[in-house]
């Protein structure tokens, strides 16, 4: 197997849309979140249509955390894919 992925992700705050570390790229959302956690970001759960809390988390930067409001799942936009592969 020689699968080479050159895609990368930038983590954005779901509150203010600020990118983590001025747009630092990561190879996966897991890596991005690990770095974000170290930088003081937290991942409060999102709400489903029925008002329950989802397993999916928002991405909240330290500035937004004190006033964080639970977001609906549909508003998710955190992961901007920078995908260099050909379709
Ligand atoms: Zn924010």
PDB file of the backbone (N, CA, C, O) and the ligand in Angstrom, with CONECT records:
HET     ZN  A 101       1
ATOM      1  N   UNK A   1       0.838  -1.201   0.000  1.00  0.00           N
ATOM      2  CA  UNK A   1       0.000   0.000   0.000  1.00  0.00           C
ATOM      3  C   UNK A   1       0.872   1.249   0.000  1.00  0.00           C
ATOM      4  O   UNK A   1       1.729   1.420   0.866  1.00  0.00           O
ATOM      5  N   UNK A   2       0.651   2.092  -0.949  1.00  0.00           N
ATOM      6  CA  UNK A   2       1.411   3.341  -0.999  1.00  0.00           C
ATOM      7  C   UNK A   2       0.449   4.515  -1.087  1.00  0.00           C
ATOM      8  O   UNK A   2       0.477   5.306  -2.030  1.00  0.00           O
ATOM      9  N   UNK A   3      -0.380   4.598  -0.100  1.00  0.00           N
ATOM     10  CA  UNK A   3      -1.338   5.701  -0.098  1.00  0.00           C
ATOM     11  C   UNK A   3      -0.711   6.925   0.539  1.00  0.00           C
ATOM     12  O   UNK A   3      -0.323   6.904   1.707  1.00  0.00           O
ATOM     13  N   UNK A   4      -0.617   7.966  -0.222  1.00  0.00           N
ATOM     14  CA  UNK A   4      -0.010   9.185   0.275  1.00  0.00           C
ATOM     15  C   UNK A   4      -1.068  10.286   0.368  1.00  0.00           C
ATOM     16  O   UNK A   4      -1.620  10.726  -0.640  1.00  0.00           O
ATOM     17  N   UNK A   5      -1.323  10.700   1.553  1.00  0.00           N
ATOM     18  CA  UNK A   5      -2.299  11.772   1.716  1.00  0.00           C
ATOM     19  C   UNK A   5      -1.584  13.087   1.975  1.00  0.00           C
ATOM     20  O   UNK A   5      -0.761  13.194   2.885  1.00  0.00           O
ATOM     21  N   UNK A   6      -1.903  14.070   1.176  1.00  0.00           N
ATOM     22  CA  UNK A   6      -1.298  15.381   1.399  1.00  0.00           C
ATOM     23  C   UNK A   6      -2.333  16.389   1.888  1.00  0.00           C
ATOM     24  O   UNK A   6      -2.105  17.599   1.907  1.00  0.00           O
ATOM     25  N   UNK A   7      -3.484  15.837   2.284  1.00  0.00           N
ATOM     26  CA  UNK A   7      -4.500  16.751   2.797  1.00  0.00           C
ATOM     27  C   UNK A   7      -4.121  17.185   4.206  1.00  0.00           C
ATOM     28  O   UNK A   7      -3.382  16.489   4.902  1.00  0.00           O
ATOM     29  N   UNK A   8      -4.617  18.309   4.607  1.00  0.00           N
ATOM     30  CA  UNK A   8      -4.344  18.797   5.942  1.00  0.00           C
ATOM     31  C   UNK A   8      -5.556  19.555   6.452  1.00  0.00           C
ATOM     32  O   UNK A   8      -6.426  19.957   5.679  1.00  0.00           O
ATOM     33  N   UNK A   9      -5.599  19.740   7.735  1.00  0.00           N
ATOM     34  CA  UNK A   9      -6.743  20.438   8.318  1.00  0.00           C
ATOM     35  C   UNK A   9      -6.284  21.636   9.135  1.00  0.00           C
ATOM     36  O   UNK A   9      -5.217  21.629   9.748  1.00  0.00           O
ATOM     37  N   UNK A  10      -7.107  22.643   9.124  1.00  0.00           N
ATOM     38  CA  UNK A  10      -6.927  23.795  10.005  1.00  0.00           C
ATOM     39  C   UNK A  10      -8.122  23.825  10.937  1.00  0.00           C
ATOM     40  O   UNK A  10      -9.268  23.732  10.497  1.00  0.00           O
ATOM     41  N   UNK A  11      -7.853  23.954  12.211  1.00  0.00           N
ATOM     42  CA  UNK A  11      -8.936  23.993  13.178  1.00  0.00           C
ATOM     43  C   UNK A  11      -9.402  25.435  13.378  1.00  0.00           C
ATOM     44  O   UNK A  11      -8.604  26.327  13.662  1.00  0.00           O
ATOM     45  N   UNK A  12     -10.719  25.643  13.224  1.00  0.00           N
ATOM     46  CA  UNK A  12     -11.285  26.971  13.462  1.00  0.00           C
ATOM     47  C   UNK A  12     -12.184  26.937  14.681  1.00  0.00           C
ATOM     48  O   UNK A  12     -12.862  25.942  14.937  1.00  0.00           O
ATOM     49  N   UNK A  13     -12.188  28.015  15.421  1.00  0.00           N
ATOM     50  CA  UNK A  13     -13.123  28.150  16.535  1.00  0.00           C
ATOM     51  C   UNK A  13     -14.535  28.258  15.977  1.00  0.00           C
ATOM     52  O   UNK A  13     -14.781  29.001  15.028  1.00  0.00           O
ATOM     53  N   UNK A  14     -15.474  27.501  16.582  1.00  0.00           N
ATOM     54  CA  UNK A  14     -16.862  27.571  16.128  1.00  0.00           C
ATOM     55  C   UNK A  14     -17.549  28.845  16.608  1.00  0.00           C
ATOM     56  O   UNK A  14     -18.645  29.171  16.154  1.00  0.00           O
ATOM     57  N   UNK A  15     -16.914  29.555  17.513  1.00  0.00           N
ATOM     58  CA  UNK A  15     -17.524  30.782  18.007  1.00  0.00           C
ATOM     59  C   UNK A  15     -17.110  31.993  17.180  1.00  0.00           C
ATOM     60  O   UNK A  15     -17.964  32.699  16.644  1.00  0.00           O
ATOM     61  N   UNK A  16     -15.808  32.240  17.074  1.00  0.00           N
ATOM     62  CA  UNK A  16     -15.332  33.453  16.409  1.00  0.00           C
ATOM     63  C   UNK A  16     -14.660  33.140  15.075  1.00  0.00           C
ATOM     64  O   UNK A  16     -14.238  34.047  14.358  1.00  0.00           O
ATOM     65  N   UNK A  17     -14.561  31.852  14.748  1.00  0.00           N
ATOM     66  CA  UNK A  17     -13.981  31.426  13.481  1.00  0.00           C
ATOM     67  C   UNK A  17     -12.481  31.683  13.382  1.00  0.00           C
ATOM     68  O   UNK A  17     -11.913  31.651  12.291  1.00  0.00           O
ATOM     69  N   UNK A  18     -11.851  31.933  14.505  1.00  0.00           N
ATOM     70  CA  UNK A  18     -10.417  32.163  14.512  1.00  0.00           C
ATOM     71  C   UNK A  18      -9.679  30.834  14.280  1.00  0.00           C
ATOM     72  O   UNK A  18     -10.020  29.832  14.909  1.00  0.00           O
ATOM     73  N   UNK A  19      -8.691  30.806  13.405  1.00  0.00           N
ATOM     74  CA  UNK A  19      -7.942  29.562  13.216  1.00  0.00           C
ATOM     75  C   UNK A  19      -6.954  29.324  14.355  1.00  0.00           C
ATOM     76  O   UNK A  19      -6.405  30.269  14.921  1.00  0.00           O
ATOM     77  N   UNK A  20      -6.736  28.071  14.678  1.00  0.00           N
ATOM     78  CA  UNK A  20      -5.775  27.716  15.718  1.00  0.00           C
ATOM     79  C   UNK A  20      -4.365  28.090  15.269  1.00  0.00           C
ATOM     80  O   UNK A  20      -3.960  27.799  14.144  1.00  0.00           O
ATOM     81  N   UNK A  21      -3.628  28.736  16.166  1.00  0.00           N
ATOM     82  CA  UNK A  21      -2.237  29.114  15.884  1.00  0.00           C
ATOM     83  C   UNK A  21      -2.067  29.803  14.528  1.00  0.00           C
ATOM     84  O   UNK A  21      -1.148  29.487  13.773  1.00  0.00           O
ATOM     85  N   UNK A  22      -2.954  30.736  14.233  1.00  0.00           N
ATOM     86  CA  UNK A  22      -2.878  31.511  12.984  1.00  0.00           C
ATOM     87  C   UNK A  22      -2.904  30.644  11.733  1.00  0.00           C
ATOM     88  O   UNK A  22      -2.270  30.965  10.728  1.00  0.00           O
ATOM     89  N   UNK A  23      -3.644  29.542  11.806  1.00  0.00           N
ATOM     90  CA  UNK A  23      -3.822  28.739  10.609  1.00  0.00           C
ATOM     91  C   UNK A  23      -2.820  27.605  10.458  1.00  0.00           C
ATOM     92  O   UNK A  23      -2.565  27.134   9.350  1.00  0.00           O
ATOM     93  N   UNK A  24      -2.256  27.172  11.574  1.00  0.00           N
ATOM     94  CA  UNK A  24      -1.343  26.024  11.517  1.00  0.00           C
ATOM     95  C   UNK A  24      -2.094  24.803  10.969  1.00  0.00           C
ATOM     96  O   UNK A  24      -3.248  24.575  11.330  1.00  0.00           O
ATOM     97  N   UNK A  25      -1.454  24.034  10.115  1.00  0.00           N
ATOM     98  CA  UNK A  25      -2.112  22.874   9.528  1.00  0.00           C
ATOM     99  C   UNK A  25      -1.694  21.592  10.244  1.00  0.00           C
ATOM    100  O   UNK A  25      -0.584  21.472  10.763  1.00  0.00           O
ATOM    101  N   UNK A  26      -2.621  20.645  10.251  1.00  0.00           N
ATOM    102  CA  UNK A  26      -2.375  19.356  10.885  1.00  0.00           C
ATOM    103  C   UNK A  26      -2.788  18.254   9.929  1.00  0.00           C
ATOM    104  O   UNK A  26      -3.575  18.475   9.009  1.00  0.00           O
ATOM    105  N   UNK A  27      -2.250  17.064  10.157  1.00  0.00           N
ATOM    106  CA  UNK A  27      -2.552  15.961   9.245  1.00  0.00           C
ATOM    107  C   UNK A  27      -3.919  15.351   9.508  1.00  0.00           C
ATOM    108  O   UNK A  27      -4.490  14.693   8.638  1.00  0.00           O
ATOM    109  N   UNK A  28      -4.436  15.566  10.695  1.00  0.00           N
ATOM    110  CA  UNK A  28      -5.760  15.013  10.996  1.00  0.00           C
ATOM    111  C   UNK A  28      -6.442  15.877  12.036  1.00  0.00           C
ATOM    112  O   UNK A  28      -5.800  16.661  12.736  1.00  0.00           O
ATOM    113  N   UNK A  29      -7.761  15.721  12.127  1.00  0.00           N
ATOM    114  CA  UNK A  29      -8.498  16.495  13.125  1.00  0.00           C
ATOM    115  C   UNK A  29      -8.085  16.077  14.536  1.00  0.00           C
ATOM    116  O   UNK A  29      -8.136  16.876  15.470  1.00  0.00           O
ATOM    117  N   UNK A  30      -7.677  14.819  14.677  1.00  0.00           N
ATOM    118  CA  UNK A  30      -7.229  14.356  15.986  1.00  0.00           C
ATOM    119  C   UNK A  30      -5.975  15.099  16.427  1.00  0.00           C
ATOM    120  O   UNK A  30      -5.870  15.540  17.572  1.00  0.00           O
ATOM    121  N   UNK A  31      -5.035  15.230  15.516  1.00  0.00           N
ATOM    122  CA  UNK A  31      -3.809  15.977  15.808  1.00  0.00           C
ATOM    123  C   UNK A  31      -4.119  17.434  16.101  1.00  0.00           C
ATOM    124  O   UNK A  31      -3.569  18.032  17.026  1.00  0.00           O
ATOM    125  N   UNK A  32      -5.011  17.993  15.295  1.00  0.00           N
ATOM    126  CA  UNK A  32      -5.359  19.395  15.471  1.00  0.00           C
ATOM    127  C   UNK A  32      -5.977  19.623  16.851  1.00  0.00           C
ATOM    128  O   UNK A  32      -5.682  20.610  17.524  1.00  0.00           O
ATOM    129  N   UNK A  33      -6.830  18.700  17.250  1.00  0.00           N
ATOM    130  CA  UNK A  33      -7.485  18.864  18.550  1.00  0.00           C
ATOM    131  C   UNK A  33      -6.513  18.677  19.705  1.00  0.00           C
ATOM    132  O   UNK A  33      -6.638  19.341  20.734  1.00  0.00           O
ATOM    133  N   UNK A  34      -5.558  17.792  19.545  1.00  0.00           N
ATOM    134  CA  UNK A  34      -4.557  17.607  20.588  1.00  0.00           C
ATOM    135  C   UNK A  34      -3.770  18.894  20.794  1.00  0.00           C
ATOM    136  O   UNK A  34      -3.503  19.301  21.925  1.00  0.00           O
ATOM    137  N   UNK A  35      -3.400  19.531  19.680  1.00  0.00           N
ATOM    138  CA  UNK A  35      -2.666  20.782  19.764  1.00  0.00           C
ATOM    139  C   UNK A  35      -3.548  21.888  20.330  1.00  0.00           C
ATOM    140  O   UNK A  35      -3.091  22.731  21.102  1.00  0.00           O
ATOM    141  N   UNK A  36      -4.822  21.872  19.935  1.00  0.00           N
ATOM    142  CA  UNK A  36      -5.748  22.890  20.406  1.00  0.00           C
ATOM    143  C   UNK A  36      -5.962  22.762  21.907  1.00  0.00           C
ATOM    144  O   UNK A  36      -6.019  23.762  22.622  1.00  0.00           O
ATOM    145  N   UNK A  37      -6.079  21.533  22.374  1.00  0.00           N
ATOM    146  CA  UNK A  37      -6.294  21.307  23.805  1.00  0.00           C
ATOM    147  C   UNK A  37      -5.121  21.865  24.596  1.00  0.00           C
ATOM    148  O   UNK A  37      -5.298  22.486  25.645  1.00  0.00           O
ATOM    149  N   UNK A  38      -3.922  21.635  24.077  1.00  0.00           N
ATOM    150  CA  UNK A  38      -2.723  22.128  24.741  1.00  0.00           C
ATOM    151  C   UNK A  38      -2.691  23.649  24.767  1.00  0.00           C
ATOM    152  O   UNK A  38      -2.081  24.250  25.651  1.00  0.00           O
ATOM    153  N   UNK A  39      -3.355  24.270  23.786  1.00  0.00           N
ATOM    154  CA  UNK A  39      -3.388  25.724  23.707  1.00  0.00           C
ATOM    155  C   UNK A  39      -4.563  26.314  24.476  1.00  0.00           C
ATOM    156  O   UNK A  39      -4.793  27.522  24.421  1.00  0.00           O
ATOM    157  N   UNK A  40      -5.307  25.479  25.190  1.00  0.00           N
ATOM    158  CA  UNK A  40      -6.382  25.990  26.034  1.00  0.00           C
ATOM    159  C   UNK A  40      -7.762  25.892  25.419  1.00  0.00           C
ATOM    160  O   UNK A  40      -8.736  26.339  26.026  1.00  0.00           O
ATOM    161  N   UNK A  41      -7.873  25.319  24.229  1.00  0.00           N
ATOM    162  CA  UNK A  41      -9.183  25.145  23.596  1.00  0.00           C
ATOM    163  C   UNK A  41      -9.908  23.987  24.267  1.00  0.00           C
ATOM    164  O   UNK A  41      -9.279  23.086  24.823  1.00  0.00           O
ATOM    165  N   UNK A  42     -11.229  24.018  24.211  1.00  0.00           N
ATOM    166  CA  UNK A  42     -12.042  22.919  24.722  1.00  0.00           C
ATOM    167  C   UNK A  42     -13.107  22.594  23.687  1.00  0.00           C
ATOM    168  O   UNK A  42     -13.333  23.351  22.743  1.00  0.00           O
ATOM    169  N   UNK A  43     -13.761  21.441  23.885  1.00  0.00           N
ATOM    170  CA  UNK A  43     -14.665  20.925  22.850  1.00  0.00           C
ATOM    171  C   UNK A  43     -16.037  20.586  23.423  1.00  0.00           C
ATOM    172  O   UNK A  43     -16.390  19.415  23.561  1.00  0.00           O
ATOM    173  N   UNK A  44     -16.801  21.614  23.751  1.00  0.00           N
ATOM    174  CA  UNK A  44     -18.126  21.360  24.332  1.00  0.00           C
ATOM    175  C   UNK A  44     -19.030  20.633  23.346  1.00  0.00           C
ATOM    176  O   UNK A  44     -18.951  20.883  22.143  1.00  0.00           O
ATOM    177  N   UNK A  45     -19.891  19.734  23.833  1.00  0.00           N
ATOM    178  CA  UNK A  45     -20.749  18.952  22.935  1.00  0.00           C
ATOM    179  C   UNK A  45     -21.749  19.836  22.184  1.00  0.00           C
ATOM    180  O   UNK A  45     -22.168  20.882  22.680  1.00  0.00           O
ATOM    181  N   UNK A  46     -22.118  19.399  20.991  1.00  0.00           N
ATOM    182  CA  UNK A  46     -23.122  20.105  20.210  1.00  0.00           C
ATOM    183  C   UNK A  46     -24.494  19.500  20.509  1.00  0.00           C
ATOM    184  O   UNK A  46     -24.590  18.420  21.093  1.00  0.00           O
ATOM    185  N   UNK A  47     -25.545  20.198  20.107  1.00  0.00           N
ATOM    186  CA  UNK A  47     -26.904  19.712  20.349  1.00  0.00           C
ATOM    187  C   UNK A  47     -27.500  19.149  19.063  1.00  0.00           C
ATOM    188  O   UNK A  47     -27.336  19.720  17.985  1.00  0.00           O
ATOM    189  N   UNK A  48     -28.192  18.024  19.194  1.00  0.00           N
ATOM    190  CA  UNK A  48     -28.896  17.466  18.044  1.00  0.00           C
ATOM    191  C   UNK A  48     -30.213  18.205  17.842  1.00  0.00           C
ATOM    192  O   UNK A  48     -30.578  19.074  18.634  1.00  0.00           O
ATOM    193  N   UNK A  49     -30.929  17.846  16.762  1.00  0.00           N
ATOM    194  CA  UNK A  49     -32.200  18.497  16.465  1.00  0.00           C
ATOM    195  C   UNK A  49     -33.199  18.354  17.604  1.00  0.00           C
ATOM    196  O   UNK A  49     -34.035  19.231  17.823  1.00  0.00           O
ATOM    197  N   UNK A  50     -33.108  17.247  18.325  1.00  0.00           N
ATOM    198  CA  UNK A  50     -34.060  17.004  19.408  1.00  0.00           C
ATOM    199  C   UNK A  50     -33.622  17.661  20.713  1.00  0.00           C
ATOM    200  O   UNK A  50     -34.285  17.519  21.741  1.00  0.00           O
ATOM    201  N   UNK A  51     -32.508  18.375  20.667  1.00  0.00           N
ATOM    202  CA  UNK A  51     -32.081  19.095  21.849  1.00  0.00           C
ATOM    203  C   UNK A  51     -31.180  18.313  22.786  1.00  0.00           C
ATOM    204  O   UNK A  51     -30.777  18.809  23.838  1.00  0.00           O
ATOM    205  N   UNK A  52     -30.865  17.078  22.391  1.00  0.00           N
ATOM    206  CA  UNK A  52     -29.934  16.295  23.210  1.00  0.00           C
ATOM    207  C   UNK A  52     -28.504  16.695  22.871  1.00  0.00           C
ATOM    208  O   UNK A  52     -28.237  17.259  21.810  1.00  0.00           O
ATOM    209  N   UNK A  53     -27.606  16.397  23.774  1.00  0.00           N
ATOM    210  CA  UNK A  53     -26.212  16.685  23.493  1.00  0.00           C
ATOM    211  C   UNK A  53     -25.628  15.562  22.650  1.00  0.00           C
ATOM    212  O   UNK A  53     -25.845  14.378  22.911  1.00  0.00           O
ATOM    213  N   UNK A  54     -24.895  15.961  21.651  1.00  0.00           N
ATOM    214  CA  UNK A  54     -24.324  15.014  20.719  1.00  0.00           C
ATOM    215  C   UNK A  54     -22.936  14.591  21.175  1.00  0.00           C
ATOM    216  O   UNK A  54     -22.318  15.247  22.014  1.00  0.00           O
ATOM    217  N   UNK A  55     -22.459  13.494  20.616  1.00  0.00           N
ATOM    218  CA  UNK A  55     -21.090  13.068  20.903  1.00  0.00           C
ATOM    219  C   UNK A  55     -20.095  13.979  20.192  1.00  0.00           C
ATOM    220  O   UNK A  55     -18.923  14.052  20.561  1.00  0.00           O
ATOM    221  N   UNK A  56     -20.578  14.661  19.180  1.00  0.00           N
ATOM    222  CA  UNK A  56     -19.731  15.597  18.441  1.00  0.00           C
ATOM    223  C   UNK A  56     -19.480  16.838  19.269  1.00  0.00           C
ATOM    224  O   UNK A  56     -20.383  17.337  19.941  1.00  0.00           O
ATOM    225  N   UNK A  57     -18.273  17.333  19.226  1.00  0.00           N
ATOM    226  CA  UNK A  57     -17.976  18.531  19.985  1.00  0.00           C
ATOM    227  C   UNK A  57     -17.736  19.734  19.097  1.00  0.00           C
ATOM    228  O   UNK A  57     -17.320  19.611  17.945  1.00  0.00           O
ATOM    229  N   UNK A  58     -18.008  20.892  19.657  1.00  0.00           N
ATOM    230  CA  UNK A  58     -17.626  22.133  19.002  1.00  0.00           C
ATOM    231  C   UNK A  58     -16.149  22.375  19.280  1.00  0.00           C
ATOM    232  O   UNK A  58     -15.540  21.702  20.112  1.00  0.00           O
ATOM    233  N   UNK A  59     -15.595  23.329  18.583  1.00  0.00           N
ATOM    234  CA  UNK A  59     -14.233  23.758  18.867  1.00  0.00           C
ATOM    235  C   UNK A  59     -14.299  25.178  19.413  1.00  0.00           C
ATOM    236  O   UNK A  59     -14.727  26.104  18.725  1.00  0.00           O
ATOM    237  N   UNK A  60     -13.872  25.332  20.646  1.00  0.00           N
ATOM    238  CA  UNK A  60     -13.996  26.635  21.299  1.00  0.00           C
ATOM    239  C   UNK A  60     -12.638  27.132  21.755  1.00  0.00           C
ATOM    240  O   UNK A  60     -11.945  26.464  22.522  1.00  0.00           O
ATOM    241  N   UNK A  61     -12.259  28.319  21.275  1.00  0.00           N
ATOM    242  CA  UNK A  61     -10.981  28.892  21.671  1.00  0.00           C
ATOM    243  C   UNK A  61     -11.106  29.501  23.069  1.00  0.00           C
ATOM    244  O   UNK A  61     -12.223  29.728  23.535  1.00  0.00           O
ATOM    245  N   UNK A  62     -10.003  29.766  23.739  1.00  0.00           N
ATOM    246  CA  UNK A  62     -10.053  30.268  25.119  1.00  0.00           C
ATOM    247  C   UNK A  62     -10.841  31.566  25.265  1.00  0.00           C
ATOM    248  O   UNK A  62     -11.437  31.803  26.315  1.00  0.00           O
ATOM    249  N   UNK A  63     -10.855  32.410  24.234  1.00  0.00           N
ATOM    250  CA  UNK A  63     -11.586  33.676  24.335  1.00  0.00           C
ATOM    251  C   UNK A  63     -13.098  33.462  24.317  1.00  0.00           C
ATOM    252  O   UNK A  63     -13.839  34.210  24.955  1.00  0.00           O
ATOM    253  N   UNK A  64     -13.555  32.445  23.589  1.00  0.00           N
ATOM    254  CA  UNK A  64     -14.991  32.207  23.475  1.00  0.00           C
ATOM    255  C   UNK A  64     -15.531  31.351  24.612  1.00  0.00           C
ATOM    256  O   UNK A  64     -16.722  31.414  24.917  1.00  0.00           O
ATOM    257  N   UNK A  65     -14.681  30.558  25.239  1.00  0.00           N
ATOM    258  CA  UNK A  65     -15.146  29.601  26.238  1.00  0.00           C
ATOM    259  C   UNK A  65     -16.017  30.185  27.349  1.00  0.00           C
ATOM    260  O   UNK A  65     -17.040  29.588  27.685  1.00  0.00           O
ATOM    261  N   UNK A  66     -15.649  31.334  27.933  1.00  0.00           N
ATOM    262  CA  UNK A  66     -16.460  31.840  29.063  1.00  0.00           C
ATOM    263  C   UNK A  66     -17.904  32.118  28.674  1.00  0.00           C
ATOM    264  O   UNK A  66     -18.788  32.042  29.527  1.00  0.00           O
ATOM    265  N   UNK A  67     -18.168  32.437  27.417  1.00  0.00           N
ATOM    266  CA  UNK A  67     -19.529  32.763  26.977  1.00  0.00           C
ATOM    267  C   UNK A  67     -20.080  31.724  26.009  1.00  0.00           C
ATOM    268  O   UNK A  67     -20.947  32.025  25.189  1.00  0.00           O
ATOM    269  N   UNK A  68     -19.570  30.501  26.111  1.00  0.00           N
ATOM    270  CA  UNK A  68     -19.930  29.503  25.103  1.00  0.00           C
ATOM    271  C   UNK A  68     -21.393  29.124  25.141  1.00  0.00           C
ATOM    272  O   UNK A  68     -21.945  28.862  26.209  1.00  0.00           O
ATOM    273  N   UNK A  69     -22.032  29.093  23.966  1.00  0.00           N
ATOM    274  CA  UNK A  69     -23.402  28.595  23.866  1.00  0.00           C
ATOM    275  C   UNK A  69     -23.368  27.299  23.064  1.00  0.00           C
ATOM    276  O   UNK A  69     -22.629  27.182  22.087  1.00  0.00           O
ATOM    277  N   UNK A  70     -24.160  26.344  23.478  1.00  0.00           N
ATOM    278  CA  UNK A  70     -24.228  25.078  22.755  1.00  0.00           C
ATOM    279  C   UNK A  70     -24.730  25.311  21.335  1.00  0.00           C
ATOM    280  O   UNK A  70     -25.742  25.980  21.123  1.00  0.00           O
ATOM    281  N   UNK A  71     -24.025  24.761  20.385  1.00  0.00           N
ATOM    282  CA  UNK A  71     -24.381  24.954  18.986  1.00  0.00           C
ATOM    283  C   UNK A  71     -25.127  23.738  18.446  1.00  0.00           C
ATOM    284  O   UNK A  71     -24.896  22.617  18.899  1.00  0.00           O
ATOM    285  N   UNK A  72     -26.022  23.957  17.478  1.00  0.00           N
ATOM    286  CA  UNK A  72     -26.645  22.813  16.809  1.00  0.00           C
ATOM    287  C   UNK A  72     -25.640  22.129  15.891  1.00  0.00           C
ATOM    288  O   UNK A  72     -24.723  22.764  15.371  1.00  0.00           O
ATOM    289  N   UNK A  73     -25.826  20.831  15.702  1.00  0.00           N
ATOM    290  CA  UNK A  73     -24.907  20.061  14.864  1.00  0.00           C
ATOM    291  C   UNK A  73     -24.735  20.657  13.478  1.00  0.00           C
ATOM    292  O   UNK A  73     -23.637  20.633  12.921  1.00  0.00           O
ATOM    293  N   UNK A  74     -25.813  21.193  12.917  1.00  0.00           N
ATOM    294  CA  UNK A  74     -25.790  21.665  11.540  1.00  0.00           C
ATOM    295  C   UNK A  74     -24.820  22.823  11.334  1.00  0.00           C
ATOM    296  O   UNK A  74     -24.416  23.098  10.204  1.00  0.00           O
ATOM    297  N   UNK A  75     -24.448  23.492  12.401  1.00  0.00           N
ATOM    298  CA  UNK A  75     -23.601  24.662  12.238  1.00  0.00           C
ATOM    299  C   UNK A  75     -22.122  24.309  12.121  1.00  0.00           C
ATOM    300  O   UNK A  75     -21.265  25.185  11.999  1.00  0.00           O
ATOM    301  N   UNK A  76     -21.843  23.024  12.161  1.00  0.00           N
ATOM    302  CA  UNK A  76     -20.452  22.602  12.186  1.00  0.00           C
ATOM    303  C   UNK A  76     -19.703  23.041  10.921  1.00  0.00           C
ATOM    304  O   UNK A  76     -20.159  22.813   9.801  1.00  0.00           O
ATOM    305  N   UNK A  77     -18.568  23.663  11.125  1.00  0.00           N
ATOM    306  CA  UNK A  77     -17.792  24.112   9.970  1.00  0.00           C
ATOM    307  C   UNK A  77     -16.303  24.125  10.266  1.00  0.00           C
ATOM    308  O   UNK A  77     -15.525  24.685   9.494  1.00  0.00           O
ATOM    309  N   UNK A  78     -15.899  23.522  11.365  1.00  0.00           N
ATOM    310  CA  UNK A  78     -14.540  23.737  11.860  1.00  0.00           C
ATOM    311  C   UNK A  78     -13.436  23.294  10.933  1.00  0.00           C
ATOM    312  O   UNK A  78     -12.384  23.928  10.855  1.00  0.00           O
ATOM    313  N   UNK A  79     -13.675  22.210  10.234  1.00  0.00           N
ATOM    314  CA  UNK A  79     -12.540  21.646   9.524  1.00  0.00           C
ATOM    315  C   UNK A  79     -12.515  22.082   8.082  1.00  0.00           C
ATOM    316  O   UNK A  79     -13.300  21.628   7.248  1.00  0.00           O
ATOM    317  N   UNK A  80     -11.614  22.954   7.824  1.00  0.00           N
ATOM    318  CA  UNK A  80     -11.420  23.428   6.471  1.00  0.00           C
ATOM    319  C   UNK A  80     -10.407  22.489   5.842  1.00  0.00           C
ATOM    320  O   UNK A  80      -9.265  22.402   6.292  1.00  0.00           O
ATOM    321  N   UNK A  81     -10.823  21.802   4.823  1.00  0.00           N
ATOM    322  CA  UNK A  81      -9.909  20.845   4.203  1.00  0.00           C
ATOM    323  C   UNK A  81      -9.063  21.541   3.151  1.00  0.00           C
ATOM    324  O   UNK A  81      -9.571  22.252   2.284  1.00  0.00           O
ATOM    325  N   UNK A  82      -7.790  21.322   3.248  1.00  0.00           N
ATOM    326  CA  UNK A  82      -6.872  21.823   2.226  1.00  0.00           C
ATOM    327  C   UNK A  82      -6.405  20.589   1.481  1.00  0.00           C
ATOM    328  O   UNK A  82      -5.357  20.021   1.789  1.00  0.00           O
ATOM    329  N   UNK A  83      -7.166  20.193   0.531  1.00  0.00           N
ATOM    330  CA  UNK A  83      -6.923  18.917  -0.112  1.00  0.00           C
ATOM    331  C   UNK A  83      -6.270  19.121  -1.462  1.00  0.00           C
ATOM    332  O   UNK A  83      -6.855  19.715  -2.368  1.00  0.00           O
ATOM    333  N   UNK A  84      -5.064  18.627  -1.586  1.00  0.00           N
ATOM    334  CA  UNK A  84      -4.327  18.848  -2.819  1.00  0.00           C
ATOM    335  C   UNK A  84      -4.507  17.736  -3.836  1.00  0.00           C
ATOM    336  O   UNK A  84      -3.917  17.785  -4.915  1.00  0.00           O
ATOM    337  N   UNK A  85      -5.317  16.729  -3.508  1.00  0.00           N
ATOM    338  CA  UNK A  85      -5.435  15.597  -4.412  1.00  0.00           C
ATOM    339  C   UNK A  85      -6.358  15.921  -5.597  1.00  0.00           C
ATOM    340  O   UNK A  85      -7.182  16.833  -5.535  1.00  0.00           O
ATOM    341  N   UNK A  86      -6.195  15.154  -6.661  1.00  0.00           N
ATOM    342  CA  UNK A  86      -6.994  15.365  -7.860  1.00  0.00           C
ATOM    343  C   UNK A  86      -8.243  14.502  -7.801  1.00  0.00           C
ATOM    344  O   UNK A  86      -8.179  13.339  -7.404  1.00  0.00           O
ATOM    345  N   UNK A  87      -9.357  15.057  -8.187  1.00  0.00           N
ATOM    346  CA  UNK A  87     -10.619  14.340  -8.110  1.00  0.00           C
ATOM    347  C   UNK A  87     -10.735  13.280  -9.189  1.00  0.00           C
ATOM    348  O   UNK A  87     -11.746  12.581  -9.263  1.00  0.00           O
TER     349      UNK A  87
HETATM  350 ZN    ZN A 101     -13.315  31.761  19.469  1.00  0.00          ZN
END
